[in-house]
Amino acid sequence: MPSRRTFLEKSSQLCVGVIATSTVAASSSEAETQPQGPAQAPKKKLKIMMKSAWGSDDPTRAAFPFAHGLALAEAGHEVQIFLTSEATYLMRKATADAIMPVGWPPLSEMREKVVARRIPVFS
């Protein structure tokens, strides 16, 4: 009868062999399924609704639906923006001109691009 130590040594070697074999098989199957060349555009056009309730009290969060909605629309998806609560004030020109998000262009510029792309905005 084998000792416990012998059993554990053999089983650990078996596990290492199985893991190595599965890793090699997985890497070869990934190489076969990954497309060669430049990234391809998504095949399915998504319908996305960006909802926000953030207003002028947090300019960066207030600009979120506009910035990301533009990026998604440029990627070819169908986007709608839905503003609730404090975010409805962002549709006023004076308020939009005063919003300067951190790291993004002013909200007034993004709002003009949203209008130019004909992205519907509901408030």
Secondary structure, DSSP 8 states (H G I E B T S, - for coil): ---HHHHHHHHHHHHHHHHHHHHHHHHHHHHHHS--SS----SS--EEEEEE---TTSHHHHHHHHHHHHHHHHTT-EEEEEE-GGGGGGGSHHHHHH---TTS--HHHHHHHHHHTT--EE-
